[in-house]
Amino acid sequence: MIVPMKKVSLIIRGEKKTETLKTLRKLGLVHVEISEGSGEKLAALREEVALLESATFLIGKKKKAKQEALSVSEAQALASRVLALDAERKRHIAEKAALNAELERVKSWGDLDPRSILDLQAKGLDLSFYEMPRSEYDQLGEDVKTLRLEGSKSTVKFVLLLPASAEGDALRGYRLKLPQKSTAEMRRRIEELEAQVTSAEEEIASHVCHIDSLKAAAGAIEKEIEFETYATGMADEDLASEGGKPVSVACFTGYIAAENVDRLKKTASAHAWGLLVEEPDEEDNVPTELRNNKFVSLIYPLTDFLGTVPGYFEYDISGWFLGFILIFFGIIFGDGGYGLLICAITLALMGKARMEKKAISPAFLLAGLFGLSTILWGTLTCTWFGIPAAQLPKWLQSLSIPVISNVYADKIWYPFWTKGAVGLTTAQNLQIFCFTLALVQLGVAHIMGAVRNRRSVKLLGDVGSLLQLVGIYYLVLSLVVNAEVFSFGLVIGAVPVGKVAIALIAVGFVLSFVFSNYAGSIFKSILASVKNIVSVLLGVVNVFSDIVSYIRLWAVGLAGAAIAATVNELAGPLFGKFLFMILAIVLLVFGHGLNMILNILSVIVHGIRLNTLEFSSHLDMSWSGHKFKPFKE
């Protein structure tokens, strides 16, 4: 359920800001609606957090280490040291790269020592070194006296016994710029730099034992930032007192769970705060706090990962989300063998947590439920590790449900009303199951809407949407599954099923058209529908497409089963030869592992979509909420 909230406004004396915030933080019940602050202190605190986070990132956690506790000030000093080491490391790397580039530039000249050349220049022997294309060298005039050092098919190296200022146009651009250091010195310096880089990296990595302290320090400063944000972001106004002296008054708004209002009132009375408690309306940015039983709360790790929070005036669909995502997960993975692997991995992780005396994460319990769901679906359809159903033990085959079991994949099932004339394949039965899931889930959405509007005529609009859904469901069965089995001329007993479906669509459309926008006036509701006639008509089409979209569950599950079977077919022949058994095992592990990864992606893309888009759109949910975060220590 979504915890009922109250909007509260506090009025305090300006000089009491800090004292008031400390009291509120100790109380830990109020979600404060102040998002921006200002001031040099706030900027400095944010820089400190950035420094600590950067140091934490640089150190990383590549290996386990026993943690050593540091105070906040010690953690800040360590962060500064780590960043200084990293800056030094980067300078060494840049210098090393520059020296390597310089060595690369002069490597064809062998070992060079610019000091010896400068010594010769000091003695009056001005030498200049050149390298130029052979074709241009051959065209130099006889007045250019050179000492050829080395040549190849394309270039020539030579020395010119003239000062550089007298080299002439023909030689300009080919003169070797001497390095600042000898090549031997550059190599020695590169070795020194490599040692210094390694030393800096080792010292940075040695602080892995302080990772937790750095994170804790960042968290503590984040609390200070929150406090300072509220203190500097609180609205102030100067009022004149009776004595003529200005009195500063500060105020802010926030939200508190309705059950805790009395505690806030007592605190406000004890500290002489001005307090106004109101019911929030749809214009307010009310935070959302969800509260469910332990089982339903298992869905929270998934919704937290997705970052989805219902708006305060929307629905809490946590229970429905959990129930349907378990079904979707089982169908998409589809293989009981995969479910066994998921359960085994989950149990191993839970056992590890127990051995380390840690609490078992709800994420592990949720993963275990996913595994059990997959085992159940694999049992019902007789799907185990992609092995053909006929090759599985008879007792496994007997546990499956015949109409959807792979054991009877080639059998035709004849509904009683067709009298054996036409029938359905196992694949079509699975499609019907998926479309029925759509009917149930989307039907739940409209029933929830009807319950919310039970005291309003708008209820008839929800009833109309539900009737359309049922009629379009039959339309989908006829157009997508089998037009002969689900014909529009079908009559069961005395009920003309096809005609009833069309009537439901028509009646549902009229009810929805007239009452969906009801807000006190039927005429205005009809007028609103007329103004949005295109959207209203597209809404009918959207219902059809939403139901059809549930076929993705069957299609993705079928694709996963095909991949599993293909992997088995590739690896099977290799088991007949001893030397290839290892390759076969690697192929099975890799192939089925990749298939499971693809299935996880499919659950995220398809299974979650059906909950957060199709289901939610029929509830008119936009997931526009934000979490209730009380200001606390």
C-alpha positions as CSV (number, residue, x, y, z in Angstrom):
1,M,0.0,0.0,0.0
2,I,1.0,3.6,-0.4
3,V,1.4,5.1,3.1
4,P,-1.0,8.1,3.5
5,M,0.9,11.4,3.8
6,K,0.2,14.9,5.3
7,K,1.6,18.1,4.0
8,V,3.2,20.1,6.8
9,S,4.4,23.7,6.9
10,L,6.8,24.9,9.6
11,I,7.3,28.5,10.6
12,I,10.3,29.3,12.9
13,R,12.4,32.2,13.9
14,G,15.4,32.8,11.5
15,E,18.0,32.4,14.2
16,K,16.5,29.0,15.2
17,K,17.2,27.3,11.8
18,T,20.1,25.2,12.9
19,E,18.5,24.2,16.2
20,T,15.2,23.3,14.4
21,L,17.0,21.2,11.7
22,K,18.9,19.3,14.4
23,T,15.7,18.6,16.2
24,L,13.9,17.5,13.0
25,R,16.9,15.3,12.0
26,K,16.8,13.6,15.4
27,L,13.0,13.1,15.0
28,G,13.6,11.5,11.6
29,L,10.0,11.7,10.3
30,V,9.7,14.6,7.9
31,H,10.5,14.6,4.2
32,V,11.8,18.2,3.7
33,E,10.9,19.8,0.4
34,I,14.1,21.9,-0.1
35,S,16.2,20.8,-3.0
36,E,18.6,23.7,-3.4
37,G,21.0,25.6,-1.1
38,S,23.8,28.1,-1.5
39,G,27.0,29.3,0.1
40,E,30.7,28.7,0.2
41,K,30.4,26.1,2.9
42,L,28.1,24.0,0.7
43,A,30.4,24.2,-2.3
44,A,33.4,23.2,-0.1
45,L,31.5,20.2,1.3
46,R,30.6,19.1,-2.2
47,E,34.2,19.3,-3.3
48,E,35.2,17.1,-0.3
49,V,32.7,14.5,-1.4
50,A,34.0,14.6,-4.9
51,L,37.5,14.2,-3.6
52,L,36.6,11.2,-1.5
53,E,34.6,9.5,-4.3
54,S,37.5,10.1,-6.7
55,A,39.9,8.5,-4.3
56,T,37.6,5.6,-3.8
57,F,37.4,5.0,-7.5
58,L,41.1,5.2,-8.0
59,I,41.8,2.7,-5.2
60,G,39.1,0.3,-6.4
61,K,38.6,-3.0,-4.7
62,K,40.4,-5.5,-6.8
63,K,41.3,-7.7,-3.9
64,K,39.8,-8.4,-0.5
65,A,41.5,-6.7,2.5
66,K,40.8,-6.4,6.2
67,Q,39.3,-2.9,6.6
68,E,41.0,-0.3,8.8
69,A,38.9,2.4,10.4
70,L,39.8,6.1,9.8
71,S,38.2,9.2,11.1
72,V,36.6,11.6,8.6
73,S,39.5,14.0,8.8
74,E,42.0,11.1,8.3
75,A,39.9,9.9,5.3
76,Q,40.0,13.4,3.8
77,A,43.8,13.5,4.2
78,L,44.1,10.1,2.6
79,A,41.9,11.1,-0.3
80,S,44.2,14.1,-0.9
81,R,47.2,11.9,-0.8
82,V,45.7,9.4,-3.3
83,L,44.8,12.1,-5.7
84,A,48.3,13.7,-5.4
85,L,49.8,10.3,-6.2
86,D,47.5,9.9,-9.2
87,A,48.4,13.3,-10.5
88,E,52.1,12.5,-10.0
89,R,51.6,9.2,-11.8
90,K,49.9,10.9,-14.7
91,R,52.8,13.4,-15.0
92,H,55.3,10.5,-15.1
93,I,53.3,8.7,-17.7
94,A,53.1,11.9,-19.9
95,E,56.9,12.5,-19.5
96,K,57.6,8.8,-20.4
97,A,55.4,9.1,-23.5
98,A,57.3,12.2,-24.6
99,L,60.7,10.5,-24.1
100,N,59.5,7.5,-26.0
101,A,58.4,9.7,-28.8
102,E,61.7,11.5,-28.8
103,L,63.6,8.2,-28.9
104,E,61.4,7.0,-31.8
105,R,62.2,10.2,-33.7
106,V,66.0,9.8,-33.4
107,K,66.3,6.0,-33.3
108,S,67.6,5.7,-36.9
109,W,70.7,7.8,-35.9
110,G,71.8,5.3,-33.2
111,D,73.1,6.6,-29.9
112,L,73.2,10.4,-29.9
113,D,74.8,12.6,-27.3
114,P,74.1,16.3,-27.9
115,R,76.8,17.4,-25.4
116,S,79.6,15.9,-27.5
117,I,78.3,17.8,-30.6
118,L,78.1,21.0,-28.6
119,D,81.7,20.4,-27.5
120,L,82.8,20.2,-31.1
121,Q,80.9,23.4,-31.9
122,A,82.8,25.1,-29.1
123,K,86.1,24.0,-30.7
124,G,85.0,25.6,-34.0
125,L,83.7,22.5,-35.8
126,D,80.1,23.3,-36.6
127,L,78.3,20.1,-37.6
128,S,74.7,19.8,-38.8
129,F,73.0,16.5,-39.4
130,Y,70.5,15.9,-42.2
131,E,68.3,13.2,-43.6
132,M,66.7,13.7,-47.0
133,P,65.3,11.7,-49.9
134,R,67.9,10.2,-52.1
135,S,66.5,11.8,-55.2
136,E,66.9,15.3,-53.7
137,Y,70.4,14.5,-52.3
138,D,71.6,13.5,-55.8
139,Q,70.5,16.9,-57.1
140,L,72.6,18.9,-54.6
141,G,75.2,21.0,-56.3
142,E,79.0,20.5,-56.0
143,D,79.2,23.6,-53.9
144,V,77.4,21.8,-51.0
145,K,80.1,19.8,-49.3
146,T,78.6,16.9,-47.3
147,L,79.9,13.9,-45.4
148,R,77.7,11.0,-46.2
149,L,77.0,8.7,-43.2
150,E,74.4,6.2,-44.3
151,G,72.1,5.6,-47.1
152,S,69.2,3.4,-48.2
153,K,67.2,3.0,-51.3
154,S,65.0,6.0,-50.4
155,T,66.9,8.2,-47.9
156,V,70.5,9.5,-47.2
157,K,71.9,10.6,-43.9
158,F,74.8,13.0,-44.0
159,V,76.7,15.7,-42.1
160,L,77.3,19.3,-43.3
161,L,80.4,21.1,-42.1
162,L,78.7,24.5,-42.1
163,P,76.7,26.5,-39.5
164,A,73.0,25.9,-39.7
165,S,72.5,29.5,-40.8
166,A,74.3,28.8,-44.1
167,E,72.5,25.6,-45.0
168,G,70.6,27.1,-48.0
169,D,67.0,26.5,-49.3
170,A,67.7,23.1,-50.7
171,L,68.6,21.7,-47.2
172,R,66.2,23.7,-45.1
173,G,63.6,21.4,-43.5
174,Y,65.8,18.2,-43.5
175,R,68.1,19.2,-40.7
176,L,67.9,16.9,-37.6
177,K,66.9,18.7,-34.4
178,L,69.1,17.4,-31.7
179,P,67.5,16.0,-28.6
180,Q,67.9,17.8,-25.3
181,K,69.4,14.6,-23.7
182,S,71.4,11.7,-25.0
183,T,69.5,8.6,-25.9
184,A,71.2,6.7,-23.0
185,E,70.0,9.4,-20.6
186,M,66.5,9.2,-22.0
187,R,66.4,5.4,-21.6
188,R,67.6,5.7,-18.0
189,R,65.0,8.3,-17.3
190,I,62.2,6.1,-18.8
191,E,63.3,3.3,-16.4
192,E,63.1,5.7,-13.5
193,L,59.7,6.9,-14.5
194,E,58.4,3.4,-14.9
195,A,59.6,2.6,-11.4
196,Q,57.9,5.8,-10.0
197,V,54.7,5.0,-11.8
198,T,54.7,1.4,-10.4
199,S,55.5,2.8,-6.9
200,A,52.6,5.3,-7.1
201,E,50.1,2.6,-8.3
202,E,51.2,0.2,-5.6
203,E,50.8,2.9,-2.9
204,I,47.3,3.8,-4.2
205,A,46.3,0.1,-4.3
206,S,47.7,-0.4,-0.8
207,H,44.9,1.7,0.6
208,V,42.2,-0.8,-0.3
209,C,41.9,-1.5,3.4
210,H,40.5,2.1,3.8
211,I,37.8,1.8,1.1
212,D,35.0,1.5,3.7
213,S,36.3,4.5,5.7
214,L,36.4,6.6,2.5
215,K,32.8,5.7,1.7
216,A,31.7,6.3,5.3
217,A,33.4,9.7,5.3
218,A,31.6,10.6,2.0
219,G,28.3,9.5,3.5
220,A,28.9,11.6,6.6
221,I,29.7,14.7,4.5
222,E,26.6,14.0,2.4
223,K,24.6,14.3,5.6
224,E,26.3,17.7,6.2
225,I,25.5,18.7,2.7
226,E,21.8,17.8,3.2
227,F,21.8,19.8,6.5
228,E,23.4,22.8,4.9
229,T,21.1,22.6,1.8
230,Y,18.1,22.8,4.1
231,A,19.6,25.5,6.2
232,T,20.5,27.8,3.3
233,G,17.6,26.9,1.1
234,M,15.0,27.8,3.7
235,A,12.9,30.8,2.8
236,D,13.4,33.9,5.0
237,E,11.4,37.0,5.5
238,D,12.0,40.0,7.8
239,L,9.1,41.1,9.8
240,A,8.8,44.1,12.1
241,S,8.1,43.3,15.8
242,E,6.0,45.4,18.1
243,G,9.2,47.0,19.4
244,G,10.1,48.1,15.9
245,K,13.0,45.7,15.6
246,P,13.1,43.4,12.5
247,V,12.5,39.8,13.3
248,S,13.6,37.1,10.7
249,V,11.1,34.3,10.1
250,A,11.9,31.2,8.1
251,C,9.5,28.6,6.7
252,F,9.5,25.5,4.7
253,T,7.2,22.7,3.7
254,G,7.5,18.9,3.9
255,Y,5.6,15.7,4.1
256,I,5.1,13.2,7.0
257,A,3.3,9.9,7.3
258,A,-0.2,10.6,8.6
259,E,0.4,8.1,11.5
260,N,3.3,10.3,12.8
261,V,1.6,13.7,12.7
262,D,0.9,13.6,16.5
263,R,4.6,13.1,17.3
264,L,5.4,16.1,15.1
265,K,2.7,18.3,16.8
266,K,4.1,17.5,20.2
267,T,7.7,18.4,19.1
268,A,6.4,21.6,17.4
269,S,4.6,22.6,20.6
270,A,7.6,21.9,22.8
271,H,9.8,24.1,20.6
272,A,7.3,26.9,19.8
273,W,7.2,26.2,16.1
274,G,4.3,27.3,13.9
275,L,2.9,24.2,12.3
276,L,0.2,23.8,9.6
277,V,-1.0,20.3,8.7
278,E,-2.9,19.9,5.4
279,E,-4.2,17.2,3.1
280,P,-1.9,17.1,0.0
281,D,-3.6,17.6,-3.4
282,E,-2.6,16.6,-6.9
283,E,-0.7,19.8,-7.4
284,D,1.7,18.9,-4.6
285,N,4.9,16.9,-5.2
286,V,4.1,14.3,-2.6
287,P,6.7,11.6,-2.0
288,T,5.7,8.0,-2.0
289,E,6.4,5.4,0.7
290,L,5.4,1.8,0.0
291,R,4.6,-0.6,2.8
292,N,3.8,-4.2,2.1
293,N,4.2,-7.6,3.7
294,K,7.6,-9.4,3.6
295,F,6.6,-11.5,0.6
296,V,5.4,-8.7,-1.6
297,S,8.4,-6.6,-0.5
298,L,10.6,-9.0,-2.4
299,I,9.8,-7.1,-5.6
300,Y,11.6,-4.0,-4.2
301,P,15.1,-5.0,-5.4
302,L,13.8,-5.2,-8.9
303,T,11.8,-1.9,-8.8
304,D,14.8,-0.1,-7.1
305,F,17.0,-1.4,-9.9
306,L,14.5,-0.1,-12.5
307,G,14.1,3.2,-10.6
308,T,10.3,3.0,-10.8
309,V,8.3,4.7,-8.1
310,P,4.5,5.1,-8.4
311,G,3.1,8.6,-7.9
312,Y,1.4,9.3,-4.6
313,F,-2.0,9.5,-6.2
314,E,-1.3,6.4,-8.4
315,Y,-1.5,2.7,-7.5
316,D,0.8,0.5,-5.5
317,I,1.0,-2.5,-7.8
318,S,3.8,-4.2,-6.0
319,G,1.9,-7.4,-5.4
320,W,0.5,-7.7,-8.9
321,F,4.0,-6.8,-10.3
322,L,5.6,-9.6,-8.3
323,G,2.9,-12.2,-9.3
324,F,2.9,-11.5,-13.0
325,I,6.7,-11.0,-13.3
326,L,7.2,-14.5,-11.8
327,I,4.8,-15.9,-14.4
328,F,6.5,-14.0,-17.2
329,F,10.0,-15.0,-16.0
330,G,9.0,-18.7,-16.0
331,I,7.5,-18.6,-19.5
332,I,10.5,-16.6,-21.0
333,F,13.1,-18.9,-19.5
334,G,10.8,-21.8,-20.1
335,D,13.3,-24.5,-19.2
336,G,13.0,-26.4,-15.9
337,G,16.7,-27.2,-16.1
338,Y,17.6,-23.5,-16.2
339,G,15.4,-23.0,-13.2
340,L,17.3,-25.7,-11.3
341,L,20.6,-23.9,-12.1
342,I,19.1,-20.5,-10.9
343,C,18.0,-22.1,-7.6
344,A,21.4,-23.8,-7.2
345,I,23.3,-20.6,-7.7
346,T,20.9,-18.7,-5.4
347,L,21.2,-21.3,-2.6
348,A,25.0,-21.2,-2.9
349,L,25.0,-17.4,-2.5
350,M,22.6,-17.6,0.4
351,G,24.8,-20.2,2.0
352,K,27.9,-18.0,1.5
353,A,26.1,-15.1,3.2
354,R,25.1,-17.3,6.1
355,M,28.7,-18.5,6.5
356,E,29.9,-14.9,6.5
357,K,27.1,-14.1,9.1
358,K,25.5,-11.6,6.8
359,A,21.7,-11.1,6.3
360,I,20.3,-12.8,3.3
361,S,19.6,-10.2,0.6
362,P,15.9,-10.0,-0.6
363,A,17.4,-10.1,-4.1
364,F,18.6,-13.7,-3.5
365,L,15.1,-14.7,-2.3
366,L,13.6,-13.0,-5.4
367,A,16.0,-14.9,-7.6
368,G,15.0,-18.1,-5.9
369,L,11.4,-17.4,-6.7
370,F,12.3,-16.8,-10.3
371,G,14.1,-20.2,-10.3
372,L,11.0,-22.0,-8.8
373,S,8.8,-20.3,-11.4
374,T,11.0,-21.5,-14.2
375,I,11.0,-25.1,-12.8
376,L,7.2,-25.0,-12.6
377,W,6.8,-23.9,-16.2
378,G,9.4,-26.4,-17.4
379,T,7.5,-29.1,-15.5
380,L,4.2,-28.1,-17.0
381,T,5.6,-28.0,-20.6
382,C,8.1,-30.9,-20.1
383,T,11.1,-28.7,-21.1
384,W,14.4,-29.7,-19.5
385,F,17.8,-28.4,-20.8
386,G,16.5,-28.4,-24.4
387,I,16.3,-32.3,-24.4
388,P,13.5,-33.7,-26.7
389,A,10.5,-34.5,-24.5
390,A,10.4,-38.1,-25.9
391,Q,13.9,-38.7,-24.5
392,L,13.0,-37.6,-20.9
393,P,11.9,-40.0,-18.2
394,K,8.3,-41.1,-18.3
395,W,7.6,-39.7,-14.8
396,L,8.7,-36.2,-16.0
397,Q,6.5,-36.5,-19.0
398,S,3.5,-37.5,-16.8
399,L,3.9,-34.3,-14.7
400,S,3.2,-32.1,-17.7
401,I,-0.1,-30.7,-18.8
402,P,-1.0,-32.4,-22.1
403,V,-2.5,-29.4,-24.0
404,I,0.7,-27.3,-23.6
405,S,3.3,-30.1,-23.2
406,N,6.1,-30.8,-25.6
407,V,5.3,-34.5,-25.2
408,Y,2.2,-33.9,-27.4
409,A,3.7,-31.2,-29.6
410,D,2.3,-32.8,-32.8
411,K,-1.1,-33.6,-31.5
412,I,-4.3,-31.7,-32.5
413,W,-6.7,-30.8,-29.7
414,Y,-10.3,-30.5,-30.6
415,P,-12.5,-28.2,-28.5
416,F,-16.0,-29.7,-27.8
417,W,-17.8,-27.1,-29.9
418,T,-15.9,-28.0,-33.1
419,K,-17.1,-31.7,-32.9
420,G,-13.7,-32.9,-34.3
421,A,-13.9,-30.8,-37.5
422,V,-11.0,-28.4,-36.6
423,G,-8.6,-28.3,-33.8
424,L,-5.7,-26.5,-32.1
425,T,-2.0,-27.3,-32.0
426,T,0.0,-27.2,-28.8
427,A,1.6,-24.0,-30.0
428,Q,-1.8,-22.4,-30.5
429,N,-2.8,-23.5,-27.0
430,L,0.3,-21.7,-25.6
431,Q,-0.7,-18.6,-27.6
432,I,-4.2,-18.8,-26.0
433,F,-2.6,-19.0,-22.6
434,C,-0.5,-15.9,-23.2
435,F,-3.6,-14.0,-24.5
436,T,-5.5,-15.2,-21.5
437,L,-2.8,-13.8,-19.3
438,A,-3.3,-10.5,-21.0
439,L,-7.0,-10.6,-20.4
440,V,-6.4,-11.3,-16.7
441,Q,-3.7,-8.7,-16.1
442,L,-5.4,-5.9,-18.1
443,G,-8.7,-6.9,-16.6
444,V,-7.2,-6.4,-13.1
445,A,-6.2,-2.9,-14.2
446,H,-9.7,-1.9,-15.1
447,I,-11.2,-3.6,-12.1
448,M,-8.8,-1.6,-9.9
449,G,-9.9,1.6,-11.7
450,A,-13.6,0.7,-11.2
451,V,-13.0,0.2,-7.4
452,R,-11.3,3.6,-7.2
453,N,-14.2,5.2,-9.0
454,R,-16.9,3.2,-7.2
455,R,-18.5,6.4,-5.8
456,S,-18.6,8.1,-9.2
457,V,-20.5,7.7,-12.4
458,K,-17.0,7.4,-13.9
459,L,-17.2,3.8,-12.8
460,L,-19.2,3.1,-16.0
461,G,-16.3,4.2,-18.1
462,D,-14.1,1.5,-16.4
463,V,-16.8,-1.0,-16.9
464,G,-16.9,-0.1,-20.6
465,S,-13.2,-0.5,-20.9
466,L,-13.5,-3.9,-19.3
467,L,-16.2,-5.0,-21.7
468,Q,-14.1,-3.8,-24.7
469,L,-11.2,-5.8,-23.3
470,V,-13.2,-9.0,-23.2
471,G,-14.7,-8.6,-26.7
472,I,-11.3,-7.7,-28.2
473,Y,-9.8,-10.8,-26.5
474,Y,-12.1,-13.0,-28.5
475,L,-11.3,-10.9,-31.6
476,V,-7.6,-11.6,-31.0
477,L,-8.3,-15.4,-30.6
478,S,-10.1,-15.3,-34.0
479,L,-7.7,-13.2,-36.0
480,V,-4.4,-14.5,-34.5
481,V,-4.9,-18.0,-33.2
482,N,-7.5,-19.8,-35.3
483,A,-10.4,-18.2,-37.2
484,E,-12.2,-21.5,-37.6
485,V,-12.2,-22.5,-34.0
486,F,-13.0,-19.0,-32.8
487,S,-15.3,-17.8,-35.6
488,F,-17.7,-14.9,-35.3
489,G,-20.5,-17.3,-36.1
490,L,-19.7,-19.5,-33.2
491,V,-22.7,-20.5,-31.0
492,I,-22.2,-22.5,-27.8
493,G,-25.5,-23.7,-26.4
494,A,-27.8,-20.8,-27.1
495,V,-25.1,-18.2,-26.8
496,P,-23.8,-16.6,-30.0
497,V,-20.2,-16.1,-28.8
498,G,-19.0,-14.2,-31.8
499,K,-21.9,-11.8,-31.8
500,V,-21.6,-11.3,-28.0
501,A,-18.0,-10.4,-28.5
502,I,-18.8,-7.7,-31.1
503,A,-21.7,-6.4,-28.8
504,L,-19.3,-6.2,-25.9
505,I,-16.9,-4.1,-28.0
506,A,-19.7,-1.8,-29.1
507,V,-21.3,-1.4,-25.7
508,G,-18.0,-1.0,-24.0
509,F,-16.9,1.7,-26.5
510,V,-20.1,3.7,-25.9
511,L,-19.8,3.5,-22.1
512,S,-16.1,4.5,-22.3
513,F,-16.8,7.3,-24.7
514,V,-19.6,8.8,-22.5
515,F,-18.2,8.3,-19.0
516,S,-14.3,8.0,-19.1
517,N,-13.8,11.7,-18.8
518,Y,-16.6,12.3,-16.3
519,A,-15.9,15.0,-13.8
520,G,-19.4,16.1,-12.6
521,S,-21.1,16.6,-16.0
522,I,-22.0,13.9,-18.6
523,F,-22.2,16.5,-21.3
524,K,-18.7,17.8,-20.6
525,S,-17.4,14.2,-20.5
526,I,-18.9,13.5,-24.0
527,L,-17.5,16.8,-25.3
528,A,-14.0,15.9,-24.0
529,S,-14.3,12.6,-25.9
530,V,-15.4,14.3,-29.1
531,K,-12.4,16.7,-28.9
532,N,-10.1,13.7,-28.5
533,I,-11.9,11.5,-31.0
534,V,-8.7,10.3,-32.7
535,S,-7.2,9.3,-29.3
536,V,-10.4,7.6,-28.3
537,L,-10.5,5.5,-31.6
538,L,-6.8,4.7,-31.3
539,G,-7.5,3.5,-27.8
540,V,-9.6,0.7,-29.1
541,V,-6.7,-0.3,-31.5
542,N,-4.3,0.0,-28.6
543,V,-6.3,-2.5,-26.6
544,F,-6.0,-5.0,-29.5
545,S,-2.2,-4.4,-29.8
546,D,-1.7,-4.6,-26.0
547,I,-3.4,-8.1,-25.9
548,V,-1.4,-9.2,-29.0
549,S,1.8,-8.0,-27.4
550,Y,1.6,-10.8,-24.8
551,I,2.4,-13.3,-27.5
552,R,6.0,-12.1,-27.1
553,L,6.1,-14.4,-24.0
554,W,5.5,-17.5,-26.1
555,A,7.8,-16.3,-29.0
556,V,10.8,-15.5,-26.8
557,G,10.3,-18.8,-24.9
558,L,10.2,-20.6,-28.2
559,A,13.4,-18.9,-29.4
560,G,15.2,-19.9,-26.1
561,A,14.1,-23.5,-26.5
562,A,15.3,-23.6,-30.1
563,I,18.7,-22.2,-29.0
564,A,19.0,-24.8,-26.2
565,A,18.1,-27.6,-28.7
566,T,20.6,-26.4,-31.2
567,V,23.4,-26.3,-28.6
568,N,22.6,-29.9,-27.7
569,E,22.6,-31.0,-31.3
570,L,26.1,-29.4,-31.9
571,A,27.6,-30.9,-28.8
572,G,25.9,-34.3,-29.0
573,P,28.1,-35.9,-31.7
574,L,31.2,-34.9,-29.9
575,F,30.4,-37.1,-26.9
576,G,31.0,-40.2,-28.9
577,K,34.7,-39.4,-29.1
578,F,36.8,-39.2,-25.9
579,L,39.2,-36.6,-27.2
580,F,36.3,-34.2,-28.0
581,M,34.4,-34.6,-24.7
582,I,36.1,-31.5,-23.2
583,L,35.1,-29.5,-26.2
584,A,31.6,-30.7,-26.0
585,I,31.3,-29.8,-22.3
586,V,32.7,-26.3,-23.0
587,L,30.2,-25.9,-25.9
588,L,27.3,-26.9,-23.6
589,V,28.4,-24.6,-20.8
590,F,29.0,-21.7,-23.2
591,G,25.9,-22.2,-25.3
592,H,23.4,-22.7,-22.4
593,G,25.1,-19.9,-20.4
594,L,24.7,-17.5,-23.4
595,N,21.1,-18.6,-23.7
596,M,20.4,-17.8,-20.1
597,I,22.0,-14.4,-20.4
598,L,19.8,-13.7,-23.5
599,N,16.8,-14.9,-21.5
600,I,17.7,-12.4,-18.7
601,L,17.8,-9.6,-21.2
602,S,14.5,-10.8,-22.6
603,V,12.9,-10.6,-19.2
604,I,14.1,-7.1,-18.8
605,V,13.0,-6.0,-22.3
606,H,9.7,-8.0,-22.5
607,G,8.6,-9.3,-19.1
608,I,9.1,-6.0,-17.3
609,R,7.7,-4.0,-20.2
610,L,4.3,-5.8,-19.8
611,N,4.1,-4.7,-16.2
612,T,5.5,-1.1,-16.6
613,L,3.9,-0.3,-19.9
614,E,0.9,-2.4,-21.0
615,F,-0.5,-3.0,-17.5
616,S,0.4,0.4,-16.2
617,S,-1.1,2.3,-19.2
618,H,-4.4,0.6,-18.5
619,L,-4.1,1.9,-15.0
620,D,-3.2,5.4,-16.3
621,M,0.1,5.1,-14.3
622,S,3.1,7.2,-15.4
623,W,5.5,6.1,-12.6
624,S,6.0,9.8,-11.8
625,G,6.7,9.4,-8.1
626,H,9.8,9.9,-6.0
627,K,10.7,8.1,-2.8
628,F,9.8,9.3,0.7
629,K,13.2,10.2,2.3
630,P,12.8,11.5,5.8
631,F,15.4,13.9,7.1
632,K,17.2,11.8,9.7
633,E,20.5,11.1,11.3
